[in-house]
């Protein structure tokens, strides 16, 4: 048997070794390819072209720095204005309340100094209350309907229950404190008394 035949038989007898050799060859090829693409490309420039690019880069950097500074100043100004807006947002509302407070103080002073009767004093207070309701309405504040309505836990807060056959169970029979909404959102629930079916009525139904 010739040496060539022996080598051929050796290759046929060791397919695993053959595959390993192929894998090594592929790795070498990949290294060469990576090395080729990893080479840094160089570009030749004249001195005038280089100076021009350097000036443009400096100009762009200066514009970027200026723009960043302007944006930062704008952000700080917006934050400052936001804080001031939150601080003074209710200034107009408070001014209206001060006018109403003036009316109320005048009514009390008149009752004390002029010894007005109770009815006149009550009428003065009622006029002040009208001004309050008008001011609240103008600013989007609305009273919540309670008495005679069905209890709603989102609008009402049950303080008591009363057994009665004069109202349907769950109906509000008395309002202790008026509730209010602001632009459709509850800012204070109504404190109420809720009707409860009498025990004998429940037993009769059972």
C-alpha positions as a Python dict, from the first residue, in 0.01 Angstrom:
ca = {
    (1, 'X'): (0, 0, 0),
    (2, 'X'): (134, 339, -103),
    (3, 'X'): (179, 636, 130),
    (4, 'X'): (-93, 828, -54),
    (5, 'X'): (-338, 541, 2),
    (6, 'X'): (-247, 537, 373),
    (7, 'X'): (-315, 913, 403),
    (8, 'X'): (-647, 871, 222),
    (9, 'X'): (-753, 590, 456),
    (10, 'X'): (-643, 800, 755),
    (11, 'X'): (-868, 1087, 641),
    (12, 'X'): (-1162, 854, 590),
    (13, 'X'): (-1102, 691, 926),
    (14, 'X'): (-1090, 1034, 1117),
    (15, 'X'): (-1384, 1251, 999),
    (16, 'X'): (-1380, 1438, 1333),
    (17, 'X'): (-1022, 1550, 1280),
    (18, 'X'): (-1113, 1666, 932),
    (19, 'X'): (-1396, 1883, 1067),
    (20, 'X'): (-1166, 2031, 1330),
    (21, 'X'): (-917, 2127, 1064),
    (22, 'X'): (-1191, 2293, 859),
    (23, 'X'): (-1302, 2489, 1169),
    (24, 'X'): (-949, 2613, 1233),
    (25, 'X'): (-922, 2723, 873),
    (26, 'X'): (-1245, 2924, 900),
    (27, 'X'): (-1119, 3092, 1219),
    (28, 'X'): (-799, 3198, 1045),
    (29, 'X'): (-998, 3337, 756),
    (30, 'X'): (-1222, 3535, 996),
    (31, 'X'): (-916, 3680, 1172),
    (32, 'X'): (-770, 3797, 843),
    (33, 'X'): (-1101, 3958, 742),
    (34, 'X'): (-1136, 4131, 1080),
    (35, 'X'): (-779, 4254, 1062),
    (36, 'X'): (-842, 4397, 715),
    (37, 'X'): (-1148, 4597, 822),
    (38, 'X'): (-985, 4705, 1149),
    (39, 'X'): (-714, 4893, 967),
    (40, 'X'): (-751, 5267, 1019),
    (41, 'X'): (-809, 5458, 700),
    (42, 'X'): (-614, 5777, 656),
    (43, 'X'): (-711, 6079, 447),
    (44, 'X'): (-465, 6334, 316),
    (45, 'X'): (-558, 6701, 366),
    (46, 'X'): (-383, 7018, 277),
    (47, 'X'): (-302, 7262, 556),
    (48, 'X'): (-568, 7508, 438),
    (49, 'X'): (-834, 7233, 430),
    (50, 'X'): (-734, 7121, 780),
    (51, 'X'): (-751, 7480, 912),
    (52, 'X'): (-1095, 7523, 755),
    (53, 'X'): (-1230, 7204, 918),
    (54, 'X'): (-1079, 7306, 1253),
    (55, 'X'): (-1250, 7649, 1233),
    (56, 'X'): (-1585, 7489, 1145),
    (57, 'X'): (-1554, 7244, 1436),
    (58, 'X'): (-1479, 7532, 1674),
    (59, 'X'): (-1781, 7727, 1542),
    (60, 'X'): (-2013, 7428, 1586),
    (61, 'X'): (-1880, 7372, 1938),
    (62, 'X'): (-1938, 7739, 2024),
    (63, 'X'): (-2296, 7723, 1888),
    (64, 'X'): (-2362, 7406, 2086),
    (65, 'X'): (-2233, 7562, 2410),
    (66, 'X'): (-2443, 7876, 2354),
    (67, 'X'): (-2754, 7674, 2270),
    (68, 'X'): (-2709, 7454, 2578),
    (69, 'X'): (-2669, 7763, 2798),
    (70, 'X'): (-2983, 7923, 2650),
    (71, 'X'): (-3181, 7603, 2704),
    (72, 'X'): (-3058, 7575, 3063),
    (73, 'X'): (-3159, 7938, 3131),
    (74, 'X'): (-3499, 7875, 2973),
    (75, 'X'): (-3551, 7564, 3189),
    (76, 'X'): (-3460, 7756, 3506),
    (77, 'X'): (-3690, 8044, 3410),
    (78, 'X'): (-3981, 7805, 3348),
    (79, 'X'): (-3925, 7637, 3685),
    (80, 'X'): (-3918, 7978, 3856),
    (81, 'X'): (-4238, 8090, 3679),
    (82, 'X'): (-4408, 7762, 3770),
    (83, 'X'): (-4327, 7812, 4138),
    (84, 'X'): (-4455, 8169, 4122),
    (85, 'X'): (-4775, 8056, 3946),
    (86, 'X'): (-4844, 7794, 4214),
    (87, 'X'): (-4770, 8050, 4485),
    (88, 'X'): (-4998, 8322, 4346),
    (89, 'X'): (-5258, 8110, 4161),
    (90, 'X'): (-5526, 8185, 4422),
    (91, 'X'): (-5447, 8556, 4454),
    (92, 'X'): (-5761, 8664, 4262),
    (93, 'X'): (-5981, 8426, 4458),
    (94, 'X'): (-5845, 8552, 4788),
    (95, 'X'): (-5906, 8911, 4680),
    (96, 'X'): (-6273, 8828, 4617),
    (97, 'X'): (-6297, 8664, 4959),
    (98, 'X'): (-6155, 8979, 5118),
    (99, 'X'): (-6437, 9183, 4961),
    (100, 'X'): (-6690, 8940, 5108),
    (101, 'X'): (-6515, 8958, 5446),
    (102, 'X'): (-6549, 9338, 5430),
    (103, 'X'): (-6925, 9303, 5378),
    (104, 'X'): (-6954, 9064, 5670),
    (105, 'X'): (-6752, 9292, 5900),
    (106, 'X'): (-6971, 9588, 5805),
    (107, 'X'): (-7284, 9389, 5888),
    (108, 'X'): (-7145, 9293, 6229),
    (109, 'X'): (-7032, 9651, 6303),
    (110, 'X'): (-7372, 9788, 6207),
    (111, 'X'): (-7545, 9539, 6436),
    (112, 'X'): (-7319, 9642, 6726),
    (113, 'X'): (-7314, 10019, 6686),
    (114, 'X'): (-7661, 10087, 6550),
    (115, 'X'): (-7831, 9816, 6753),
    (116, 'X'): (-8009, 9683, 6448),
    (117, 'X'): (-8272, 9419, 6507),
    (118, 'X'): (-8209, 9053, 6443),
    (119, 'X'): (-8401, 9044, 6114),
    (120, 'X'): (-8192, 9326, 5964),
    (121, 'X'): (-7869, 9160, 6074),
    (122, 'X'): (-7983, 8824, 5934),
    (123, 'X'): (-8068, 8989, 5604),
    (124, 'X'): (-7719, 9139, 5588),
    (125, 'X'): (-7557, 8800, 5651),
    (126, 'X'): (-7777, 8640, 5385),
    (127, 'X'): (-7661, 8900, 5133),
    (128, 'X'): (-7301, 8815, 5215),
    (129, 'X'): (-7376, 8445, 5162),
    (130, 'X'): (-7525, 8526, 4821),
    (131, 'X'): (-7198, 8694, 4724),
    (132, 'X'): (-7005, 8387, 4842),
    (133, 'X'): (-7219, 8149, 4634),
    (134, 'X'): (-7184, 8371, 4327),
    (135, 'X'): (-6808, 8384, 4367),
    (136, 'X'): (-6785, 8004, 4407),
    (137, 'X'): (-7004, 7943, 4104),
    (138, 'X'): (-6795, 8181, 3893),
    (139, 'X'): (-6484, 7983, 3989),
    (140, 'X'): (-6630, 7641, 3901),
    (141, 'X'): (-6733, 7537, 4254),
    (142, 'X'): (-7073, 7371, 4281),
    (143, 'X'): (-7268, 7239, 4582),
    (144, 'X'): (-7349, 6866, 4584),
    (145, 'X'): (-7716, 6773, 4595),
    (146, 'X'): (-7778, 6556, 4899),
    (147, 'X'): (-8112, 6568, 5081),
    (148, 'X'): (-8368, 6341, 4914),
    (149, 'X'): (-8105, 6184, 4690),
    (150, 'X'): (-7986, 5823, 4695),
    (151, 'X'): (-7667, 5780, 4898),
    (152, 'X'): (-7355, 5777, 4681),
    (153, 'X'): (-7025, 5700, 4862),
    (154, 'X'): (-6835, 5905, 4602),
    (155, 'X'): (-7038, 6217, 4687),
    (156, 'X'): (-7168, 6161, 5040),
    (157, 'X'): (-7032, 6053, 5376),
    (158, 'X'): (-7281, 5872, 5601),
    (159, 'X'): (-7254, 6000, 5958),
    (160, 'X'): (-7573, 5836, 6088),
    (161, 'X'): (-7854, 5602, 5988),
    (162, 'X'): (-8218, 5646, 6082),
    (163, 'X'): (-8480, 5372, 6077),
    (164, 'X'): (-8786, 5508, 5900),
    (165, 'X'): (-9073, 5404, 5679),
    (166, 'X'): (-9111, 5756, 5535),
    (167, 'X'): (-8817, 5722, 5297),
    (168, 'X'): (-8673, 5444, 5086),
    (169, 'X'): (-8368, 5271, 5234),
    (170, 'X'): (-8047, 5441, 5119),
    (171, 'X'): (-8216, 5781, 5078),
    (172, 'X'): (-8049, 6083, 5241),
    (173, 'X'): (-8292, 6230, 5496),
    (174, 'X'): (-8070, 6501, 5649),
    (175, 'X'): (-7757, 6695, 5554),
    (176, 'X'): (-7517, 6793, 5834),
    (177, 'X'): (-7255, 6959, 5618),
    (178, 'X'): (-7279, 7064, 5254),
    (179, 'X'): (-7039, 6902, 5007),
    (180, 'X'): (-6880, 7072, 4705),
    (181, 'X'): (-6733, 6986, 4365),
    (182, 'X'): (-6471, 7176, 4168),
    (183, 'X'): (-6488, 7134, 3789),
    (184, 'X'): (-6659, 6796, 3831),
    (185, 'X'): (-6419, 6673, 4101),
    (186, 'X'): (-6529, 6624, 4461),
    (187, 'X'): (-6333, 6849, 4697),
    (188, 'X'): (-6552, 6780, 5000),
    (189, 'X'): (-6817, 6512, 5047),
    (190, 'X'): (-7154, 6591, 5202),
    (191, 'X'): (-7195, 6467, 5561),
    (192, 'X'): (-7540, 6313, 5580),
    (193, 'X'): (-7793, 6095, 5761),
    (194, 'X'): (-7921, 5797, 5560),
    (195, 'X'): (-8258, 5625, 5583),
    (196, 'X'): (-8266, 5262, 5695),
    (197, 'X'): (-8563, 5031, 5667),
    (198, 'X'): (-8743, 4973, 5998),
    (199, 'X'): (-8685, 4636, 6161),
    (200, 'X'): (-9057, 4546, 6168),
    (201, 'X'): (-9082, 4628, 5797),
    (202, 'X'): (-8792, 4393, 5723),
    (203, 'X'): (-8948, 4116, 5933),
    (204, 'X'): (-9284, 4163, 5754),
    (205, 'X'): (-9112, 4124, 5417),
    (206, 'X'): (-8941, 3804, 5536),
}
